[in-house]
Amino acid sequence: MSRKSSDEVSIELEVVDESASGRRTLRHEDRPDGAPRVVFENLAYSVSSSKGPPCRRRHTTTHLLRNVTGYLRAGEVTAIMGSSGAGKTTLLDLLAKRKTGGTLEGRVLYDGEPRHHLSNADAGYVLQSDYALPNLTVREVMLYAARLRLPITTSAQEREERVDSILKELRLYHVRNSKVGDAMIRGISGGEMRRLSVAQELLCDPKVLFLDECTSGLDTMSAYRVIKLLKKVAVERNTAVVCSIHQPSSQIFFAFDRLLLLTKGSEGIGEMAFFGPVLELASYVEKLGYPCPPNMNIADHVLALVEHSLPSQTSERDLPAPRQGADDTSVEDENSDHEDDDLFEMHANVDQLLTAFQNSSLQQESRRVVESVEELPLERGKQWYPTPLWNQVLVYAGRLMIASFRTPGFFLTRVARFHVMGFFIATAYWQLSTDADAVQNKIGLLFFMMLSSFMNATSLLPTFILDRPLTVRERRAELYGVVAHMFGTLITMFPLEVINQLTFATYIYWATGLDDDLSRFLFFILIYVSICAFSNGYVLTVSAAAPTSDVATAVAPLLFAFMIIFSGFLILAKDLPPWWEWATYISPYRYCLSSALFTQFDNTTFTTDSNSNSSSSACGFQDGNQVLVIYNADLGYPTLWLYIGVMWIFAVASYVALFLVLRFRRWDVR
């Protein structure tokens, strides 16, 4: 494939064969090696907040970053370091277009274009926390990611070749058939998990790869291997790699090409204290009068300088003299009240550091590079999802179904629990008689059937909570949207739920001796499926809205109890206080119970049991119509259909609420 000139913006991929291993590596050819992929100039970022009651609300603006200028070069790995709270992750999110709020000032160009959105081909983002479905193997995770990230025209063989190539490149091929694992399932190591997260982002061969705290939680050797692999990716793919990192070892630090160092100025705003090649850092701080002591990690040294800097208001006589040479290994400050400063034995004036860098040749060179990049007109609009909706739904549903069936306890929670409860109900209410004495038992059975729709639905409470780390990341990367997320989940869940509901209601109906008329049976099944549809939708909505499982298990029964209390069984609707009469109309279980009672007692007569000591009149019921009058369930078939329709309106409303929660409830606010 021919090489494109540097002024062409379209992405071109070339296959580079490595003779040693036969491995194929995709390489960007739309810009020359070492050209700036991203330039940013005079960035300033602030967030607004409000405090106090509405009548006396105060609006404040907090400035987090100021005067940040630099660039990210193709083929280089750039580290973002700095003192705590200096804005490392904030800057990374701003450059990756991941910030969801705040005000950004300044100029950011991606290959010369002022983008407002980055597609998967433009940028990959690896979060600090790694997550994949624990019951999938490494290769399955990659194949599903490839089906979501690569164009739909990519053949299955091409996807598999791309996946295997990346697994070999990131040294994951030997664990390709191992499960990812989690705290309960033995799986791959932490370093392999981090490389798996990187591997998924490399499927689209992004021009820029962002990583947040890429070595967090890893041991020294695993962290070093990750950085070396990132360096290899940057060089072989001509990709600009940038990652925030906290206190790297010396070996890891010198694996980076360039460093962007942030510190808080005297006003508490993050600013640049250094930006340039890593190899020039030691000579730079030495020229400022703060040479790195022998046998000390230069990364620790500069972090000590910016972390323990004194504000500019400190008088000159309170400042210790800077070191004049490498032989000076200690500086005493008896008046210092910073106990932890003895470790580094040095203070620097923060504003002196910031001013020195702004006037340095390194910063002048950075500005020259940034200003040399010509701003091009934005020709491309928003990039939509890489694959069509139907593919998103199928991939999401298929992946979730496989992971669910492999989950320990899935059969117990979703199948066995359903029918163990059914066994208890069927045997306890076995073949109820048709006399008046059994009326209360039948009403109790119908009420418990109504309760079972919610009790069985509670097994769905963890549905959206457990996989939230994964779905938040993938939706933020625009691999699929809320429609695919919702319908992929429903497609996975509904077949088994419908089968469970139909079998559960069928054998209980005939085992308990309810009315054997076929039309009444079919009405009962329709009523039970209707209320189950609402119960499932209600539980899923709570699952999508609740931040944790504990909150979900507390909220779901609370609202359910409200609907049950006003269903007309525990207390008759006519006996409610006037201020609670409205509540019966918004309880779907009222319509369910009234409909179920109608199917069993409409125009029915009670037989006389010769072994019973009580008569119909003694129980107060002469026939089934009297039961319906007592429970306000004398409907008639037109009203029965209306009640069934109302239940489906509640069911549809619950799924509309689920859609709205998934659409507008944000878990990735950054």
N, C-alpha and C positions, 0 to 999 in steps of 0.2 A: 504494500500500500504506500502510495506516495506521501511524502512529508509536506504538510501544509505550512504556509507562511505564517508569521507571528501575528499578522493583523486580522486573521480569520478567526471568528469567535466560535464557530461551530465545533462541536466535539468530534474528534477523530480518534479512533482506537487502532493501535497497531499491535500485532502479536509478536513478541520477542521471545525467541527460543533460547533456552539455556542449554548449552551442549552437555554440561555435566549431568543434569538431572532430567533433561527433556521437558522441564516445566515451562508452561506458557504464562507470560505476564502481560497484562494489558497496560498500555502506556498512553498517556495523553500526548497528542501531537498538535494541539491547537495553540500552544505557546511555547517558546524556547525554554531550555533548561535555565533555571535561575531567575526567570522573569517573575515580577511580583504578581501573584494571583489576587491578593487582596491588599488594598492600601487604605489607610484610615488617617484622617487629618483633623487635629484640634477637636477630638471627641470630648463631649461633656454630657453627663447623664445625671438626671435628678428624678426623684419620685415625690409625689404629693400625697399628703395624708390629712385626715380630719380627726379632731379629738373634741370631746365634750358633748353635752346634750345639744339637741337641735337648735334650741333657742340661743345658745352661747357657743356654737361650734367654731373651733379655731382651725384654720387651714394652714398647714406648714409645708414647706418644701425642703427636702433633704438632698443635698448634692453629694453624689457618690463618686463620680469621676470628673476629672478636668484636665484639659490640655494634653490629651493622649494622641500621639502621632507615631505611625510606624507602618510596617508592611509585612506581608507573609509571602515568602518566595517559594516558587515551585522547586521541589527537590530538597527542601530544608525542613528540619524539625525545630520549631520554636517553643521555648518554655516560657510560661507566664508564672512568675514567682512574686512574692511580696509579703509584707507584714499582714498579720491577721486583720481582716476587715478592710483591706486596702482596695478590694474590688476585683480580685482575680477572676472569679466565676462570673461576675457581672460583665466584665470586658469580654470574656469568652462567649457569653450568651448574646451580647450585642453584636459581635462579629458574625455569629452563626445565625442571626435573626431569630433568636429563641426568646427574647424578652417579650412579655405579654403586657407590659404597662410601663409607665414612666415617660420621660421626655428626653429624646436624644438630639443633641446638636452636633454639628460637624459633618464631615463628608466620609462616606465609605463606598469604595468602588470594588466590584468583583469583575476581574478581567476588563476593567475600564467602564463597567456599567453600574449605575446607581440602583442596584436591585432593592426591591421591597420584599422579595420572597426568594428563597433558595430551594431548588428542586433536589432530589436525591442524587442526580448526576452532578450537581454543583457542589454539594457539601454533605458530608456524613458527620454525625454527632454521636459520640459514645459517652453515655452518662456515667456518673461516678459509681452508681449501683448497678450491677449486672443482674439481669433476670432473663430466664427462658423457661418454657414449660418443662418442669423437672422430669416428666415421664417420656419425653422425646429424646432420641439420640442426637448426637452432635450433627450428624449428616442430615437427619430429618429436619432439625432446626434450620439448617442452611438451605435445604431444598424448599421448605415452605417460604423462607425469606426470599428466595430467588423467584418463586412464583408470584410474590407480591411486588417485588422491586423491578424485575426485568420486564421488558416489553412483552405483550401478549403474543407477539409473533415469534418469540424465542422458542425453539423446539425443546422438547424434554431432554433430548440428548445434549443439546448445547448447554442447558441449565446444569445438567449433571457434570459435564466437563468443566464448566466454570466453577462449580462448587468444589469439585475434587482438586482443581488447580489452586484455589485459595486455601483449602485445608492443608495442602502440601506446603504452600508458601508460608503459612503461619504455624507450621509444625503441629497440626491438629489431626493429620490423616490417620495416625496410629490410634486415636481415640474416637474415630468417626462413628463406630457402632456402640459407643458407651453412652449411657443415659447422662443427661445433664446433671440431674440430682439436686437435692436440697438438704435441709436439716434432717429429713426423715428418710431420704433415699440416697444411697451412696452413689456418687457421681464423679465428675471430673474435678480437678483441683482449681483453686482460685485463679492461678495464673492462666490455666487453660480456659477458664470461663471468661477472663478478660480478653483473651485473644479471640474467643468465639464472638464476643460483642464487636470487636474490631472487624472480624471476618465478615459479619453481616453487612457492615457499612461499606466494605470494599466490593460488594457484589456489583454495584453500579459504577465502580471506578470513579469516585468523586474527585473533583479538582482540589478540594480542601477537606481535610479531616480534622475535626475538632474533638478533643478529649478532655473531660472534666476529671481532674485528680486521677490520672491514668494509672498511678501506682498505689492508690489507696487500698489498704487491706492486704497487700501482697508482701511476702518476704523479700529480702534484698535481691536474691538471685532471680526470683520470678519477675520482680520489677525491672531488673536489668534486661532480662530477655525480652520483655514487652517493649522497652525503649529501643533495643537493638532491632527488633522487628519493625518498629515504626520507622526507624532510620532507613531500613532496607526498602520498605514500602515507598517512602518519600523519594528515594533515588531511582528505584526501578520503575515506578509509575509516574514520575515527574509530578508528584502531589505535594502540596503545601500542607504540612502537619503542624498543628499547634495544640498544646495541652497545658493546662494549669497543673502545677505540681507543688507539693509542700515539702521542703527540706529534703532534697534528694541526696543520696550518697555521692561521694566524689566520682566514682565510676559512672554512675548514672548521669551526673551533671555534665560531664565532658562528652557524653554521647549526643548531647544537643548541639545544634549549630548556632542558635541565636537565643538570646535571653531578653525578655521584657520584664523589668523589675519595677514593681509598684510599691509605693509607701504612702501613708497618710501625711499630708502636710499639716502645718500648724492650725489650719481651719478644719481638720478632720476629713479632708477630701482626698481621694486616691489620685495620685499623680505619678508620672514616670520618673524614676531615679536612675534608670539605665536602659538602653536599648542598643544592642549591638552584638557582635560575635562573642561567643562564650570565651574564646581564647584570649580576648582582649580585656576581659573583666578584671583580672588580677592587676595588670598594669594601670588600668583606669583608676581603681581605688587607691593604688599606691601613689599615683600622681596627686590625688586629693589629700594625701597625708595619712592614709589609713591602710598600710600594707597588711597583707594576710600573714599571720604568724606562721612560722615553720610547722609542718606536720598538721596543719589545720585545713579542713575542707573549705575551699573558697566560697562554696554555696552557704555554708554555715556562717562564714565571716560576714558576707554582705547582708544576710538575713538578720544577723545580730546588729549590724549597723542601722538598718531601717526599722527593726523592731524595737530597739532600745534608744532610738534617737530622742534628743531633747528638743522641746519646742523652741521657736525662735525668740520667745520672750525671755529665755534664760540669759542672764548677763554673762559677758565674756569672762569675768573673773570666776564664775561658777563652772566654766567649761575646762576640762583638762586639755592640755596641749596635745595635739595629734602626734602620732608616731612619726619620727623622722627617718627611721630606717628599719630594716627587717630584724636588726639585732635587738631592738627594744621589744621586750616580750611582756611588759606589764606597765600599767599606768594606774596609780593609786588615786582614788577620789574619796577621801575620808568623810566628806559632807554628803555623799550620795545616800539617799534612802531607798535605792533600788537594790534589794538584796541579791536578785538574780543576775545583776550586771557583773558580779565578780567573775562569772564564768568567762565572759568575753573581755572584761577589763577595759571597756572603751565606750565613750559616748560620742555621738556625732550630732551636729545641728541639722535638723531635718530640712529646714529651708535652705541651708548652705548646700546640702546634697542636691536638692531639686534645682537650685539656681546654677550650680556647677554643671549639671547635665544639660540644661537648656542652652548653656553657652559653649558646650563641648563640640568638638569636631564630629563626634559620633552623631549627635542630634542634627547637626548641619547636613551631614551626609544623608541621614534619614529623610529630612525635609526635601533634599534635592531629588531623591528617588521618588518620593511621593508626588512632588510637583511635576515630575517628568512624565507621569502617567496621564495621558489625555483622556478626558471624560467623553465617553461615547454615548450617543442617544440610546435610550432603552427601547430595544426593538421587540423584546419578548415580554408577553404579559404573564399572568399567573400560570404556573405549571400545575395542571390537574394531576389526579392520581395516575401512577404509572400503568395501571391495568384497569379494565372496565369493571363496572359494579358487579356483574354476575360472577366474574372471576374472584373478586374480593370476598363475596359471600361464600362461594364454594370452598375457597382456600381456608378462610377463617373457620367455617363450620367443620370441614374435614379435619383440620388440625385439632380443634377443640374436642371433637368426638373421639379421636384416637387417644388424646391425653386423658380424657375423662374415663374411658373404659380401662385404661391402665392404672388409674388411681386406686390405691388400696382403700377398701371400704366403700367403693362406688356402688357395688351391688347391694351392700347392706343398707346404705342411706337412701338409695333411689328405688330399689325393688323390694328387697326383703322386708324393710320397715313398713311399706305400703300394705303388704299382704299378711304380715303378722298381725297388724291391727285389724285387717279384714277378718282373719280367723277368730279373733276375740269377739268381734261384733256378731259374726254369723252364728257362733256357738252359743253366745249369751242370749241372743234373741231368736233361737232356733224355732221355726215353725210356730209363729204366734197364732193364737186362736182368732176366730172371727166374731167373738162375742163382745159385749160392751166392756167386760173386765179388761180386755186387751187394748182398749183405746189408748190409755195413757202410755202403755208400753210402745205402741206403734208411733205415737207422737214423739216419745223419747228417742226411738230409733231414727226417725227422720231428722230430729234435731242433731243427733250425734253424727249422722251422715253429713249434715251441713258443716259441723265442726271439723270433720275429718278432711274436708277440702282444704282448709287452712293448715291443719296439722301436718298433712302430707306435703303441702307447698313449702313449709319451713325448711325443707332440705335444700331448697334453691337459694336460701339466704346468702351463702358464700359465693354465688355465681360470679358477680361482678367485682367482688372485693378481692378474692384471691388472685385473680389475673390482672388486677388494676395496674401493677407496675409495668407489665408488658403492653397492655392496650394503650396506656397513656403514652408510652414511648413510641409505639407504632403509629398511633393517630397523630401525634405531634410531628412525626416524620412523613405524614400524609401517605402512608401505605394503604389505608382505607379510611372511610368516613363513618359517621354515626349510623347510617343505614346498614352498611355491611356489618358493623359491630353488633347492632341490635338483631338483625334478621339472621346473621350467622349463629348467634346464641340461641335464638328461638328455634331454628331448624335443628340444631343439635339436641335441644331439650324436648321439643314437642312430641316427636314420634313415640318415645318411651313413656312420656307423661300420658298421652292419649290412650295407649295400650293399657297402662296401669289403671287409669280411671275407668275405662270400659269394663275390664275384667273385674275390678274391685266392686263396681256398682252392680254388675250382672249377678255375680254369685251371691252377694249379700241379699239382693232383691229376692231371688228364688229360695235361698236358704232360710230366710226369715218369714216366708209365707205371706208376703205382700200380695196385693190383688193380682190374680193371674191373667187378667185381660191384657192382650198384647198391646193395644193402643195405650193403656195406662202405663205399661212397662216402658214403651218407647218414649212417652212423655217424661217419665221419671229419669230415664237415661239422658234425655236432652236437658232437663233441668240440672242434673248433677254435673254434666259437662260444662254447662253455662257458668255455674258458680265456681267450678274449678278453674275455668278460664280467667275469671276475675281474680280468684285467690292467687293464682300463679303470677298474673300481671301485677297485682298489688305487692307481693313479696319481692318480685324482681325490681320494682320501682324503689322499694326501700333499700334493697341491696345496692342499687346504682347510686342512691343519694347518700347513704350512710358512709362516714369516713372509716369506720372500723366494724369488725364483726360484733364487738360488744355493743356498740350503738345500735346496730341493726337488730340484734336479738332483744334489745330493750324497747325499741320503737314499734316494731312490727306487732307484737302482742297487745301493746297499748291501744293502738288504733283499731285492732281487731276486736278487742273487748268492747270498745264503744259501739261498734256495729252490731255485736251480738246482744248487748244489753237492750238495744232498741229494735231487735228483730221481731218482737211480739211474742216470744215464748217465755222468757224468764219473767217478764211482766207484760200483761196484755196491753195492747195499744190504747184501749179505752180507759185503762186505769192510770195512765201516765199523767203527771202534772201538766197543766197547760203549757208551761214554758219548755217542756220537752217533747211536745207532740210532733213538732217539725222533724225531729231526729229520726223518726221511723221512716220518713220518705227518702232519706239519704243513706239508708242501710240496705245494701243489696241482699243481705241475708233475710230481710223481711219478705222480699219478693220470692226468694228461693223457698223459704219455709211455707208460705201461703200456697205457692204452686204445688209443692210436694204434698201438702195436706189435701189439696183439691183432688189430685190424682188418686188418692187412696180412700177418700170419704165421700166423694160426690155421689149422691143417690145410692148409698149403700145401706143395707140393713144388717142388724146384728143378730146372730144366732143365739139361741139359749143353750147354755151348757148345763146339762142335767146334774153334773157333779159340783156346780157352783152354788154357793149359799146366797149369792146376791143376784138381783135381777137388773134388767136394763134400767128400770125406773129408779132403782136404788142408786145407780151410778150417775143418774142425771141425764143420760143420753138415750134417746129412743131410736135414733138412726144417725147416719153419718152427717147429714145436713146440719144437725144441731151442733156437731163438733165444729163444722166450718163456721157457723154463726159465732160461736164462742171465740174462735181464734181469728175472726174477721177474714176468713178465707173462702167465703161463698162467692166465688168469682164468676163462674160461667166460662165457657171455652173462649169467647172473644177476649175476655179479660185475662184468661190464662196465657194466651198468645201475647197479649200486651205485657204481662209480667215477664215472660221469657225475653221479649224484646228489650225491656228495661234492664234485665240482667246483662244482656249483651252490650247495651249502651255503657253500663258500668265497666264491663270487661274492656271494650274498645277504649274507653276513657283512661283506664289504667295503663294501657300500652301507649297511648298518646303521652301520658305523663312520663312513662319510661323513656320515650323518645326525647322529650323535652329535657329530662334530667341528663341523659347521655349527651345531649347537644350542648347544654348551657352550664352544666355543673363542671367546673374546671378543677382538675387536680394537678395541673402542670403550671400553675402560676409561678413565674420566676421574675 
